[in-house]
Amino acid sequence: MHGVVVSQTITQSLDGQRRYLNVRLDRGDTVLVTAPTASTCPEGSIIVLQEEPNKFGKSSSYRFSSCSSK
């Protein structure tokens, strides 16, 4: 699944940093995904996600795969 990075946030916790990306999916939904802190995905980057169906509900979760600048 593909999407576009809308924004990103880096947080600091006791066990290190975390990077979160707000992504607008091809179908129009916006989701929050965790990305490696070393990844560089500025706003407007194209991101590839792996969809992971939820066995207990209708919603899916998404896992970061890669990103590239436009």
Secondary structure, DSSP 8 states (H G I E B T S, - for coil): -EEEEEEEEEEEETTEEEEEEEEEETTS-EEEEEE-TT----TT-EEEEEEEE-TTSS-EEEEEEEEE--
